[in-house]
Structures are given as C-alpha cells and as structure tokens.
Amino acid sequence: MTANKKVNKEGDETRLTGLVVKKNFAAGSKSEHDAICLQTKKGDYVLRRVGANPFQDDALEQWIGKEVIASGMISDYTFFAKKLTET
C-alpha cells in the first residue's frame, strides 16, 4: 500500500464499492497493527468512520466480511466513511 495513493482530489466526497476485511497494516513498521480495511478494485484503504475513535470502532467491526458501498473521503491510504450500505 502506498502512502501517496490518490483516487480523487483530497477532500472530495466519493463512493467506493468493496469488501470490508480486518488485516495486518504497515507490516514491519512501528505503525504495524490489525486494521479494518476496504478492499476495492482500485486498491485497499484503511476504513474509518467520520467522527469515530480511530483506534477502536466497535460499530465498524459489524461490517467485516460484507460487500459495501461506502460514501466518504479519501486521504492518502485512509477512507473516511460517512455512510456504509451493504450491497
């Protein structure tokens, strides 16, 4: 995963479709941890809900294993979801 991934202009709202998974992120670095991610055809993004705790989001855990449409914003490798809808 690249730190400079850009799909649209940063701050623009976008929609992505993909699978929500929990996987190892930033392997081999001081930032290594299990993260909830959105796997899309365009790449993988760490998934966060806007306004939620970035370290532990129990509400986001319920989406693991589901195919979703996510509306929100991309910043580097993170997708900040405003809305998630199961497909």
C-alpha positions in Angstrom: 0.0 0.0 0.0 1.4 3.4 -0.9 1.2 6.4 1.4 0.6 8.7 -1.5 -2.4 6.9 -3.1 -4.9 9.4 -4.5 -8.1 8.4 -6.3 -9.7 11.8 -6.3 -8.8 15.3 -5.2 -8.3 15.0 -1.4 -11.3 16.2 0.5 -13.8 15.5 -2.4 -16.6 13.1 -1.5 -16.6 9.8 -3.4 -18.2 6.4 -3.4 -16.4 3.1 -3.4 -17.6 -0.5 -3.6 -15.7 -3.2 -1.9 -15.2 -5.9 0.8 -14.6 -4.9 4.4 -11.8 -7.0 6.0 -9.6 -7.0 9.0 -5.9 -7.4 8.1 -2.4 -6.6 9.1 -1.5 -3.0 8.1 2.0 -1.4 7.8 3.8 -4.7 8.4 7.4 -4.3 9.7 6.9 -0.7 10.8 6.3 0.9 14.2 2.7 1.5 13.0 2.0 -2.2 12.3 -1.4 -3.2 13.6 -4.6 -5.1 12.6 -6.9 -2.6 10.8 -10.3 -2.7 9.3 -9.9 -2.1 5.5 -11.9 -1.6 2.4 -10.7 -3.8 -0.4 -11.7 -2.3 -3.8 -10.7 -2.9 -7.4 -8.7 0.3 -7.2 -6.8 -0.7 -4.1 -7.1 -1.2 -0.4 -7.8 1.6 2.1 -7.8 1.7 5.9 -11.5 2.2 6.8 -12.6 4.7 9.4 -16.0 6.3 10.2 -16.1 10.1 10.3 -16.0 11.2 13.9 -15.4 7.7 15.3 -12.5 6.6 17.5 -9.6 5.8 15.1 -8.2 3.1 17.4 -11.3 1.1 18.3 -14.6 1.3 16.5 -16.9 -1.5 17.5 -19.6 -0.3 15.1 -17.2 -0.8 12.2 -16.5 -4.3 13.3 -20.0 -5.4 12.2 -19.2 -4.7 8.6 -16.3 -7.2 8.4 -16.9 -9.8 5.7 -19.6 -7.7 4.0 -19.6 -6.2 0.5 -20.5 -2.5 0.9 -20.9 0.8 -0.9 -19.0 3.4 1.1 -19.5 7.2 0.7 -16.9 9.5 2.1 -13.5 11.0 1.6 -10.0 9.6 0.8 -6.9 10.9 2.4 -3.7 9.0 1.3 -4.4 5.4 2.3 -7.5 6.0 4.5 -11.1 6.1 3.5 -13.2 8.2 5.9 -16.7 6.8 5.6 -19.7 9.0 6.1 -22.1 6.2 5.1 -21.8 2.4 4.6 -24.5 0.4 2.8 -24.5 -3.3 2.3 -24.8 -4.4 -1.4 
